[in-house]
Amino acid sequence: QSLRDLYYTEEFKALEEKHDNFHFIQALSRPQDDDVWDGNVGRITVPLEDDLKKMESDGSDIEAYLCGSPGFLASVRKLLAENGVPTSQIFFDEF
């Protein structure tokens, strides 16, 4: 939601730099006034959909790893499935 809610950001960025097939997307849905942030703002589905459109893939070779609230997960899983990602390749942790 806000900058203080993000965790392991540097670790995920390091993984993205190390692995060509790993892509890390973040968005703040409710940034605080004192958050210093120049990344995505709003629901993660917008930058995710943009990235999916840029990929040269039908989705069948994509694996997605997600964590978040039930509503968040439902919307992202739906978007991934609509873009060809098999449900068997969408992994998630609901909290």
Gaussian input, Z-matrix of N, CA and C with variables (Angstrom, degrees):
# hf/3-21g

backbone

0 1
 N
 C     1     B1
 C     2     B2     1     A1
 N     3     B3     2     A2     1     D1
 C     4     B4     3     A3     2     D2
 C     5     B5     4     A4     3     D3
 N     6     B6     5     A5     4     D4
 C     7     B7     6     A6     5     D5
 C     8     B8     7     A7     6     D6
 N     9     B9     8     A8     7     D7
 C    10    B10     9     A9     8     D8
 C    11    B11    10    A10     9     D9
 N    12    B12    11    A11    10    D10
 C    13    B13    12    A12    11    D11
 C    14    B14    13    A13    12    D12
 N    15    B15    14    A14    13    D13
 C    16    B16    15    A15    14    D14
 C    17    B17    16    A16    15    D15
 N    18    B18    17    A17    16    D16
 C    19    B19    18    A18    17    D17
 C    20    B20    19    A19    18    D18
 N    21    B21    20    A20    19    D19
 C    22    B22    21    A21    20    D20
 C    23    B23    22    A22    21    D21
 N    24    B24    23    A23    22    D22
 C    25    B25    24    A24    23    D23
 C    26    B26    25    A25    24    D24
 N    27    B27    26    A26    25    D25
 C    28    B28    27    A27    26    D26
 C    29    B29    28    A28    27    D27
 N    30    B30    29    A29    28    D28
 C    31    B31    30    A30    29    D29
 C    32    B32    31    A31    30    D30
 N    33    B33    32    A32    31    D31
 C    34    B34    33    A33    32    D32
 C    35    B35    34    A34    33    D33
 N    36    B36    35    A35    34    D34
 C    37    B37    36    A36    35    D35
 C    38    B38    37    A37    36    D36
 N    39    B39    38    A38    37    D37
 C    40    B40    39    A39    38    D38
 C    41    B41    40    A40    39    D39
 N    42    B42    41    A41    40    D40
 C    43    B43    42    A42    41    D41
 C    44    B44    43    A43    42    D42
 N    45    B45    44    A44    43    D43
 C    46    B46    45    A45    44    D44
 C    47    B47    46    A46    45    D45
 N    48    B48    47    A47    46    D46
 C    49    B49    48    A48    47    D47
 C    50    B50    49    A49    48    D48
 N    51    B51    50    A50    49    D49
 C    52    B52    51    A51    50    D50
 C    53    B53    52    A52    51    D51
 N    54    B54    53    A53    52    D52
 C    55    B55    54    A54    53    D53
 C    56    B56    55    A55    54    D54
 N    57    B57    56    A56    55    D55
 C    58    B58    57    A57    56    D56
 C    59    B59    58    A58    57    D57
 N    60    B60    59    A59    58    D58
 C    61    B61    60    A60    59    D59
 C    62    B62    61    A61    60    D60
 N    63    B63    62    A62    61    D61
 C    64    B64    63    A63    62    D62
 C    65    B65    64    A64    63    D63
 N    66    B66    65    A65    64    D64
 C    67    B67    66    A66    65    D65
 C    68    B68    67    A67    66    D66
 N    69    B69    68    A68    67    D67
 C    70    B70    69    A69    68    D68
 C    71    B71    70    A70    69    D69
 N    72    B72    71    A71    70    D70
 C    73    B73    72    A72    71    D71
 C    74    B74    73    A73    72    D72
 N    75    B75    74    A74    73    D73
 C    76    B76    75    A75    74    D74
 C    77    B77    76    A76    75    D75
 N    78    B78    77    A77    76    D76
 C    79    B79    78    A78    77    D77
 C    80    B80    79    A79    78    D78
 N    81    B81    80    A80    79    D79
 C    82    B82    81    A81    80    D80
 C    83    B83    82    A82    81    D81
 N    84    B84    83    A83    82    D82
 C    85    B85    84    A84    83    D83
 C    86    B86    85    A85    84    D84
 N    87    B87    86    A86    85    D85
 C    88    B88    87    A87    86    D86
 C    89    B89    88    A88    87    D87
 N    90    B90    89    A89    88    D88
 C    91    B91    90    A90    89    D89
 C    92    B92    91    A91    90    D90
 N    93    B93    92    A92    91    D91
 C    94    B94    93    A93    92    D92
 C    95    B95    94    A94    93    D93
 N    96    B96    95    A95    94    D94
 C    97    B97    96    A96    95    D95
 C    98    B98    97    A97    96    D96
 N    99    B99    98    A98    97    D97
 C   100   B100    99    A99    98    D98
 C   101   B101   100   A100    99    D99
 N   102   B102   101   A101   100   D100
 C   103   B103   102   A102   101   D101
 C   104   B104   103   A103   102   D102
 N   105   B105   104   A104   103   D103
 C   106   B106   105   A105   104   D104
 C   107   B107   106   A106   105   D105
 N   108   B108   107   A107   106   D106
 C   109   B109   108   A108   107   D107
 C   110   B110   109   A109   108   D108
 N   111   B111   110   A110   109   D109
 C   112   B112   111   A111   110   D110
 C   113   B113   112   A112   111   D111
 N   114   B114   113   A113   112   D112
 C   115   B115   114   A114   113   D113
 C   116   B116   115   A115   114   D114
 N   117   B117   116   A116   115   D115
 C   118   B118   117   A117   116   D116
 C   119   B119   118   A118   117   D117
 N   120   B120   119   A119   118   D118
 C   121   B121   120   A120   119   D119
 C   122   B122   121   A121   120   D120
 N   123   B123   122   A122   121   D121
 C   124   B124   123   A123   122   D122
 C   125   B125   124   A124   123   D123
 N   126   B126   125   A125   124   D124
 C   127   B127   126   A126   125   D125
 C   128   B128   127   A127   126   D126
 N   129   B129   128   A128   127   D127
 C   130   B130   129   A129   128   D128
 C   131   B131   130   A130   129   D129
 N   132   B132   131   A131   130   D130
 C   133   B133   132   A132   131   D131
 C   134   B134   133   A133   132   D132
 N   135   B135   134   A134   133   D133
 C   136   B136   135   A135   134   D134
 C   137   B137   136   A136   135   D135
 N   138   B138   137   A137   136   D136
 C   139   B139   138   A138   137   D137
 C   140   B140   139   A139   138   D138
 N   141   B141   140   A140   139   D139
 C   142   B142   141   A141   140   D140
 C   143   B143   142   A142   141   D141
 N   144   B144   143   A143   142   D142
 C   145   B145   144   A144   143   D143
 C   146   B146   145   A145   144   D144
 N   147   B147   146   A146   145   D145
 C   148   B148   147   A147   146   D146
 C   149   B149   148   A148   147   D147
 N   150   B150   149   A149   148   D148
 C   151   B151   150   A150   149   D149
 C   152   B152   151   A151   150   D150
 N   153   B153   152   A152   151   D151
 C   154   B154   153   A153   152   D152
 C   155   B155   154   A154   153   D153
 N   156   B156   155   A155   154   D154
 C   157   B157   156   A156   155   D155
 C   158   B158   157   A157   156   D156
 N   159   B159   158   A158   157   D157
 C   160   B160   159   A159   158   D158
 C   161   B161   160   A160   159   D159
 N   162   B162   161   A161   160   D160
 C   163   B163   162   A162   161   D161
 C   164   B164   163   A163   162   D162
 N   165   B165   164   A164   163   D163
 C   166   B166   165   A165   164   D164
 C   167   B167   166   A166   165   D165
 N   168   B168   167   A167   166   D166
 C   169   B169   168   A168   167   D167
 C   170   B170   169   A169   168   D168
 N   171   B171   170   A170   169   D169
 C   172   B172   171   A171   170   D170
 C   173   B173   172   A172   171   D171
 N   174   B174   173   A173   172   D172
 C   175   B175   174   A174   173   D173
 C   176   B176   175   A175   174   D174
 N   177   B177   176   A176   175   D175
 C   178   B178   177   A177   176   D176
 C   179   B179   178   A178   177   D177
 N   180   B180   179   A179   178   D178
 C   181   B181   180   A180   179   D179
 C   182   B182   181   A181   180   D180
 N   183   B183   182   A182   181   D181
 C   184   B184   183   A183   182   D182
 C   185   B185   184   A184   183   D183
 N   186   B186   185   A185   184   D184
 C   187   B187   186   A186   185   D185
 C   188   B188   187   A187   186   D186
 N   189   B189   188   A188   187   D187
 C   190   B190   189   A189   188   D188
 C   191   B191   190   A190   189   D189
 N   192   B192   191   A191   190   D190
 C   193   B193   192   A192   191   D191
 C   194   B194   193   A193   192   D192
 N   195   B195   194   A194   193   D193
 C   196   B196   195   A195   194   D194
 C   197   B197   196   A196   195   D195
 N   198   B198   197   A197   196   D196
 C   199   B199   198   A198   197   D197
 C   200   B200   199   A199   198   D198
 N   201   B201   200   A200   199   D199
 C   202   B202   201   A201   200   D200
 C   203   B203   202   A202   201   D201
 N   204   B204   203   A203   202   D202
 C   205   B205   204   A204   203   D203
 C   206   B206   205   A205   204   D204
 N   207   B207   206   A206   205   D205
 C   208   B208   207   A207   206   D206
 C   209   B209   208   A208   207   D207
 N   210   B210   209   A209   208   D208
 C   211   B211   210   A210   209   D209
 C   212   B212   211   A211   210   D210
 N   213   B213   212   A212   211   D211
 C   214   B214   213   A213   212   D212
 C   215   B215   214   A214   213   D213
 N   216   B216   215   A215   214   D214
 C   217   B217   216   A216   215   D215
 C   218   B218   217   A217   216   D216
 N   219   B219   218   A218   217   D217
 C   220   B220   219   A219   218   D218
 C   221   B221   220   A220   219   D219
 N   222   B222   221   A221   220   D220
 C   223   B223   222   A222   221   D221
 C   224   B224   223   A223   222   D222
 N   225   B225   224   A224   223   D223
 C   226   B226   225   A225   224   D224
 C   227   B227   226   A226   225   D225
 N   228   B228   227   A227   226   D226
 C   229   B229   228   A228   227   D227
 C   230   B230   229   A229   228   D228
 N   231   B231   230   A230   229   D229
 C   232   B232   231   A231   230   D230
 C   233   B233   232   A232   231   D231
 N   234   B234   233   A233   232   D232
 C   235   B235   234   A234   233   D233
 C   236   B236   235   A235   234   D234
 N   237   B237   236   A236   235   D235
 C   238   B238   237   A237   236   D236
 C   239   B239   238   A238   237   D237
 N   240   B240   239   A239   238   D238
 C   241   B241   240   A240   239   D239
 C   242   B242   241   A241   240   D240
 N   243   B243   242   A242   241   D241
 C   244   B244   243   A243   242   D242
 C   245   B245   244   A244   243   D243
 N   246   B246   245   A245   244   D244
 C   247   B247   246   A246   245   D245
 C   248   B248   247   A247   246   D246
 N   249   B249   248   A248   247   D247
 C   250   B250   249   A249   248   D248
 C   251   B251   250   A250   249   D249
 N   252   B252   251   A251   250   D250
 C   253   B253   252   A252   251   D251
 C   254   B254   253   A253   252   D252
 N   255   B255   254   A254   253   D253
 C   256   B256   255   A255   254   D254
 C   257   B257   256   A256   255   D255
 N   258   B258   257   A257   256   D256
 C   259   B259   258   A258   257   D257
 C   260   B260   259   A259   258   D258
 N   261   B261   260   A260   259   D259
 C   262   B262   261   A261   260   D260
 C   263   B263   262   A262   261   D261
 N   264   B264   263   A263   262   D262
 C   265   B265   264   A264   263   D263
 C   266   B266   265   A265   264   D264
 N   267   B267   266   A266   265   D265
 C   268   B268   267   A267   266   D266
 C   269   B269   268   A268   267   D267
 N   270   B270   269   A269   268   D268
 C   271   B271   270   A270   269   D269
 C   272   B272   271   A271   270   D270
 N   273   B273   272   A272   271   D271
 C   274   B274   273   A273   272   D272
 C   275   B275   274   A274   273   D273
 N   276   B276   275   A275   274   D274
 C   277   B277   276   A276   275   D275
 C   278   B278   277   A277   276   D276
 N   279   B279   278   A278   277   D277
 C   280   B280   279   A279   278   D278
 C   281   B281   280   A280   279   D279
 N   282   B282   281   A281   280   D280
 C   283   B283   282   A282   281   D281
 C   284   B284   283   A283   282   D282

   B1=1.4347
   B2=1.5165
   B3=1.3357
   B4=1.4601
   B5=1.5220
   B6=1.3039
   B7=1.4569
   B8=1.5245
   B9=1.3244
   B10=1.4672
   B11=1.5330
   B12=1.3270
   B13=1.4600
   B14=1.5274
   B15=1.3235
   B16=1.4637
   B17=1.5242
   B18=1.3152
   B19=1.4526
   B20=1.5230
   B21=1.3311
   B22=1.4693
   B23=1.5276
   B24=1.3178
   B25=1.4601
   B26=1.5198
   B27=1.3124
   B28=1.4725
   B29=1.5222
   B30=1.3355
   B31=1.4595
   B32=1.5310
   B33=1.3332
   B34=1.4634
   B35=1.5262
   B36=1.3188
   B37=1.4698
   B38=1.5218
   B39=1.3306
   B40=1.4684
   B41=1.5258
   B42=1.3194
   B43=1.4662
   B44=1.5237
   B45=1.3236
   B46=1.4596
   B47=1.5295
   B48=1.3281
   B49=1.4652
   B50=1.5256
   B51=1.3069
   B52=1.4695
   B53=1.5309
   B54=1.3199
   B55=1.4645
   B56=1.5295
   B57=1.3157
   B58=1.4666
   B59=1.5236
   B60=1.3236
   B61=1.4638
   B62=1.5330
   B63=1.3281
   B64=1.4609
   B65=1.5196
   B66=1.3356
   B67=1.4632
   B68=1.5209
   B69=1.3191
   B70=1.4606
   B71=1.5270
   B72=1.3305
   B73=1.4626
   B74=1.5282
   B75=1.3154
   B76=1.4617
   B77=1.5221
   B78=1.3178
   B79=1.4660
   B80=1.5215
   B81=1.3008
   B82=1.4603
   B83=1.5218
   B84=1.3162
   B85=1.4640
   B86=1.5262
   B87=1.3325
   B88=1.4656
   B89=1.5292
   B90=1.3313
   B91=1.4646
   B92=1.5308
   B93=1.3143
   B94=1.4618
   B95=1.5281
   B96=1.3136
   B97=1.4655
   B98=1.5243
   B99=1.3315
   B100=1.4638
   B101=1.5320
   B102=1.3240
   B103=1.4682
   B104=1.5267
   B105=1.3083
   B106=1.4621
   B107=1.5202
   B108=1.3246
   B109=1.4643
   B110=1.5102
   B111=1.3280
   B112=1.4633
   B113=1.5237
   B114=1.3337
   B115=1.4617
   B116=1.5214
   B117=1.3311
   B118=1.4609
   B119=1.5255
   B120=1.3309
   B121=1.4583
   B122=1.5184
   B123=1.3255
   B124=1.4551
   B125=1.5187
   B126=1.2972
   B127=1.4677
   B128=1.5208
   B129=1.3059
   B130=1.4643
   B131=1.5280
   B132=1.3177
   B133=1.4645
   B134=1.5223
   B135=1.3325
   B136=1.4708
   B137=1.5276
   B138=1.3503
   B139=1.4688
   B140=1.5242
   B141=1.3250
   B142=1.4627
   B143=1.5202
   B144=1.3183
   B145=1.4635
   B146=1.5276
   B147=1.3269
   B148=1.4700
   B149=1.5239
   B150=1.3321
   B151=1.4645
   B152=1.5224
   B153=1.3194
   B154=1.4619
   B155=1.5261
   B156=1.3234
   B157=1.4661
   B158=1.5244
   B159=1.3486
   B160=1.4605
   B161=1.5269
   B162=1.3182
   B163=1.4604
   B164=1.5215
   B165=1.3099
   B166=1.4630
   B167=1.5190
   B168=1.3172
   B169=1.4555
   B170=1.5192
   B171=1.3239
   B172=1.4610
   B173=1.5273
   B174=1.3330
   B175=1.4577
   B176=1.5095
   B177=1.3212
   B178=1.4612
   B179=1.5240
   B180=1.3186
   B181=1.4682
   B182=1.5258
   B183=1.3246
   B184=1.4641
   B185=1.5240
   B186=1.3336
   B187=1.4546
   B188=1.5235
   B189=1.3179
   B190=1.4615
   B191=1.5228
   B192=1.3256
   B193=1.4611
   B194=1.5228
   B195=1.3208
   B196=1.4593
   B197=1.5203
   B198=1.3223
   B199=1.4578
   B200=1.5205
   B201=1.3317
   B202=1.4462
   B203=1.5102
   B204=1.3109
   B205=1.4633
   B206=1.5301
   B207=1.3314
   B208=1.4627
   B209=1.5324
   B210=1.3246
   B211=1.4644
   B212=1.5124
   B213=1.3251
   B214=1.4643
   B215=1.5221
   B216=1.3188
   B217=1.4658
   B218=1.5227
   B219=1.3117
   B220=1.4648
   B221=1.5238
   B222=1.3300
   B223=1.4673
   B224=1.5257
   B225=1.3213
   B226=1.4631
   B227=1.5245
   B228=1.3242
   B229=1.4750
   B230=1.5281
   B231=1.3274
   B232=1.4662
   B233=1.5215
   B234=1.3255
   B235=1.4637
   B236=1.5250
   B237=1.3230
   B238=1.4639
   B239=1.5247
   B240=1.3268
   B241=1.4660
   B242=1.5272
   B243=1.3246
   B244=1.4668
   B245=1.5262
   B246=1.3214
   B247=1.4625
   B248=1.5196
   B249=1.3239
   B250=1.4533
   B251=1.5078
   B252=1.3273
   B253=1.4624
   B254=1.5314
   B255=1.3420
   B256=1.4647
   B257=1.5348
   B258=1.3188
   B259=1.4645
   B260=1.5268
   B261=1.3220
   B262=1.4702
   B263=1.5263
   B264=1.3361
   B265=1.4606
   B266=1.5280
   B267=1.3350
   B268=1.4595
   B269=1.5278
   B270=1.3213
   B271=1.4562
   B272=1.5250
   B273=1.3315
   B274=1.4578
   B275=1.5171
   B276=1.3174
   B277=1.4565
   B278=1.5214
   B279=1.3102
   B280=1.4645
   B281=1.5266
   B282=1.3207
   B283=1.4733
   B284=1.5077
   A1=111.43
   A2=115.58
   A3=119.67
   A4=108.98
   A5=116.54
   A6=121.67
   A7=111.85
   A8=116.92
   A9=119.48
   A10=112.44
   A11=117.86
   A12=121.49
   A13=113.24
   A14=117.41
   A15=120.56
   A16=110.02
   A17=116.42
   A18=120.47
   A19=110.06
   A20=115.80
   A21=124.50
   A22=112.77
   A23=117.16
   A24=120.69
   A25=111.90
   A26=117.51
   A27=120.28
   A28=111.27
   A29=117.04
   A30=120.60
   A31=111.01
   A32=116.17
   A33=119.71
   A34=111.49
   A35=116.95
   A36=120.06
   A37=110.62
   A38=117.00
   A39=120.77
   A40=110.47
   A41=117.24
   A42=120.32
   A43=111.05
   A44=116.46
   A45=120.78
   A46=110.89
   A47=116.94
   A48=120.37
   A49=111.77
   A50=116.42
   A51=121.54
   A52=112.63
   A53=117.38
   A54=121.59
   A55=110.74
   A56=116.27
   A57=121.20
   A58=112.87
   A59=116.84
   A60=120.09
   A61=112.59
   A62=117.27
   A63=122.19
   A64=108.32
   A65=115.93
   A66=120.32
   A67=108.34
   A68=116.09
   A69=123.61
   A70=109.14
   A71=116.62
   A72=121.74
   A73=108.66
   A74=116.05
   A75=122.07
   A76=109.59
   A77=114.89
   A78=120.92
   A79=108.00
   A80=115.89
   A81=121.05
   A82=108.01
   A83=116.29
   A84=119.15
   A85=111.68
   A86=116.70
   A87=120.52
   A88=110.06
   A89=117.18
   A90=118.39
   A91=111.10
   A92=114.70
   A93=121.25
   A94=109.23
   A95=116.75
   A96=121.32
   A97=112.51
   A98=117.42
   A99=120.38
   A100=113.38
   A101=118.88
   A102=121.74
   A103=109.90
   A104=116.47
   A105=121.70
   A106=105.31
   A107=116.94
   A108=122.15
   A109=109.53
   A110=116.82
   A111=119.80
   A112=111.11
   A113=115.91
   A114=120.81
   A115=112.06
   A116=115.06
   A117=122.02
   A118=110.99
   A119=115.69
   A120=122.12
   A121=107.41
   A122=115.97
   A123=121.02
   A124=110.09
   A125=115.76
   A126=119.94
   A127=110.54
   A128=116.58
   A129=122.77
   A130=111.78
   A131=117.37
   A132=119.64
   A133=112.63
   A134=118.05
   A135=120.16
   A136=111.20
   A137=119.85
   A138=117.86
   A139=112.92
   A140=117.02
   A141=119.54
   A142=110.63
   A143=116.97
   A144=120.15
   A145=110.87
   A146=117.12
   A147=120.64
   A148=110.87
   A149=117.08
   A150=120.70
   A151=111.67
   A152=117.35
   A153=120.25
   A154=111.13
   A155=116.97
   A156=120.76
   A157=111.78
   A158=116.95
   A159=121.08
   A160=112.82
   A161=117.07
   A162=120.55
   A163=110.74
   A164=114.54
   A165=119.96
   A166=107.35
   A167=115.49
   A168=121.48
   A169=109.38
   A170=114.91
   A171=119.26
   A172=110.53
   A173=116.12
   A174=121.62
   A175=114.36
   A176=117.55
   A177=120.14
   A178=113.39
   A179=117.43
   A180=120.47
   A181=112.61
   A182=116.98
   A183=121.61
   A184=109.98
   A185=115.63
   A186=122.42
   A187=106.61
   A188=117.13
   A189=121.25
   A190=109.65
   A191=115.24
   A192=122.54
   A193=107.50
   A194=116.06
   A195=121.94
   A196=111.03
   A197=116.25
   A198=120.86
   A199=107.94
   A200=115.28
   A201=119.18
   A202=112.97
   A203=114.91
   A204=121.70
   A205=110.63
   A206=117.29
   A207=120.26
   A208=113.41
   A209=118.07
   A210=120.76
   A211=112.56
   A212=115.88
   A213=121.45
   A214=110.05
   A215=116.16
   A216=120.00
   A217=111.71
   A218=117.16
   A219=120.15
   A220=111.04
   A221=117.52
   A222=119.52
   A223=111.49
   A224=118.09
   A225=120.36
   A226=110.67
   A227=117.60
   A228=120.11
   A229=110.53
   A230=117.01
   A231=121.17
   A232=110.53
   A233=117.26
   A234=121.59
   A235=110.91
   A236=117.07
   A237=120.36
   A238=111.03
   A239=116.95
   A240=120.52
   A241=111.23
   A242=117.41
   A243=121.16
   A244=112.03
   A245=116.29
   A246=121.36
   A247=112.07
   A248=116.41
   A249=121.29
   A250=117.22
   A251=118.08
   A252=119.68
   A253=108.00
   A254=117.44
   A255=119.85
   A256=110.93
   A257=116.91
   A258=120.03
   A259=111.46
   A260=117.58
   A261=120.87
   A262=112.12
   A263=117.53
   A264=122.36
   A265=112.08
   A266=115.32
   A267=121.08
   A268=107.28
   A269=115.99
   A270=122.23
   A271=108.41
   A272=116.84
   A273=118.26
   A274=112.19
   A275=113.98
   A276=123.27
   A277=106.69
   A278=115.05
   A279=121.03
   A280=110.01
   A281=115.96
   A282=119.26
   A283=111.17
   D1=-52.70
   D2=178.75
   D3=-128.79
   D4=174.59
   D5=-176.71
   D6=-57.46
   D7=-37.21
   D8=-178.81
   D9=-68.66
   D10=-15.32
   D11=-179.52
   D12=-87.85
   D13=-8.19
   D14=-179.77
   D15=-81.71
   D16=145.19
   D17=176.76
   D18=-146.05
   D19=153.80
   D20=-178.71
   D21=58.19
   D22=24.59
   D23=-178.41
   D24=-58.88
   D25=-47.61
   D26=-178.21
   D27=-64.41
   D28=-37.60
   D29=178.94
   D30=-64.42
   D31=-42.99
   D32=179.19
   D33=-67.94
   D34=-38.12
   D35=177.04
   D36=-63.93
   D37=-38.44
   D38=177.76
   D39=-64.67
   D40=-39.83
   D41=176.51
   D42=-63.16
   D43=-40.43
   D44=179.43
   D45=-63.31
   D46=-39.62
   D47=178.84
   D48=-69.42
   D49=-32.82
   D50=-176.23
   D51=-80.73
   D52=-31.67
   D53=-173.12
   D54=-120.27
   D55=119.66
   D56=179.74
   D57=-63.29
   D58=-26.24
   D59=-175.61
   D60=-97.96
   D61=16.34
   D62=178.28
   D63=-117.30
   D64=125.57
   D65=179.95
   D66=-127.87
   D67=127.95
   D68=-176.03
   D69=-112.98
   D70=123.07
   D71=-179.01
   D72=-121.38
   D73=133.80
   D74=176.17
   D75=-127.38
   D76=153.96
   D77=172.90
   D78=-153.34
   D79=144.27
   D80=173.57
   D81=-100.01
   D82=119.82
   D83=-179.98
   D84=-83.52
   D85=-26.84
   D86=179.87
   D87=-140.48
   D88=69.75
   D89=-179.67
   D90=-62.81
   D91=144.46
   D92=177.19
   D93=-83.87
   D94=159.35
   D95=-179.16
   D96=-57.83
   D97=-32.55
   D98=-177.72
   D99=-93.27
   D100=3.44
   D101=176.78
   D102=-70.39
   D103=127.88
   D104=173.06
   D105=-96.71
   D106=102.93
   D107=-169.70
   D108=-147.56
   D109=127.62
   D110=176.08
   D111=-120.01
   D112=17.42
   D113=179.55
   D114=-91.29
   D115=-161.84
   D116=-179.24
   D117=-65.36
   D118=140.55
   D119=175.92
   D120=-126.91
   D121=135.55
   D122=-177.81
   D123=112.63
   D124=-163.43
   D125=-178.92
   D126=-72.04
   D127=143.07
   D128=-177.23
   D129=-65.57
   D130=-19.34
   D131=-177.79
   D132=-62.44
   D133=-27.97
   D134=-178.90
   D135=-68.90
   D136=-55.65
   D137=177.98
   D138=-66.03
   D139=-31.29
   D140=178.06
   D141=-64.90
   D142=-45.64
   D143=178.93
   D144=-62.52
   D145=-40.37
   D146=176.61
   D147=-59.82
   D148=-45.12
   D149=179.83
   D150=-65.49
   D151=-40.10
   D152=179.22
   D153=-62.41
   D154=-37.50
   D155=178.85
   D156=-67.21
   D157=-31.98
   D158=-178.96
   D159=-77.09
   D160=-21.83
   D161=-176.81
   D162=-73.43
   D163=144.15
   D164=174.56
   D165=-92.04
   D166=70.54
   D167=-175.09
   D168=-150.35
   D169=148.60
   D170=173.34
   D171=-90.33
   D172=3.18
   D173=178.15
   D174=96.62
   D175=-19.41
   D176=-174.74
   D177=-68.69
   D178=-19.04
   D179=-179.51
   D180=-101.36
   D181=11.75
   D182=-177.87
   D183=-99.97
   D184=136.30
   D185=168.55
   D186=-114.64
   D187=136.78
   D188=-179.50
   D189=-121.91
   D190=135.83
   D191=178.64
   D192=-121.57
   D193=118.82
   D194=-171.55
   D195=-127.42
   D196=154.87
   D197=169.02
   D198=-147.32
   D199=146.59
   D200=179.14
   D201=154.90
   D202=-165.31
   D203=-177.52
   D204=-73.78
   D205=159.67
   D206=179.46
   D207=-55.62
   D208=-42.63
   D209=179.94
   D210=-65.04
   D211=-43.40
   D212=177.09
   D213=-59.60
   D214=-50.06
   D215=-177.70
   D216=-61.78
   D217=-40.42
   D218=179.88
   D219=-61.14
   D220=-43.66
   D221=-177.92
   D222=-69.61
   D223=-38.96
   D224=-179.94
   D225=-72.17
   D226=-41.35
   D227=178.08
   D228=-61.42
   D229=-40.09
   D230=178.09
   D231=-62.60
   D232=-46.16
   D233=179.74
   D234=-61.30
   D235=-44.94
   D236=179.29
   D237=-61.84
   D238=-45.98
   D239=179.61
   D240=-62.23
   D241=-39.62
   D242=177.96
   D243=-64.09
   D244=-21.65
   D245=179.47
   D246=-102.76
   D247=20.52
   D248=170.58
   D249=89.46
   D250=1.95
   D251=179.03
   D252=-77.39
   D253=120.27
   D254=-179.95
   D255=-61.28
   D256=139.86
   D257=-179.41
   D258=-60.44
   D259=-26.29
   D260=178.02
   D261=-70.53
   D262=-10.02
   D263=-179.65
   D264=-111.85
   D265=15.22
   D266=175.97
   D267=-112.53
   D268=112.91
   D269=-177.16
   D270=-110.83
   D271=141.03
   D272=-174.98
   D273=-151.51
   D274=155.53
   D275=175.45
   D276=-125.76
   D277=114.67
   D278=-176.18
   D279=-92.90
   D280=131.84
   D281=175.22
   D282=-147.72

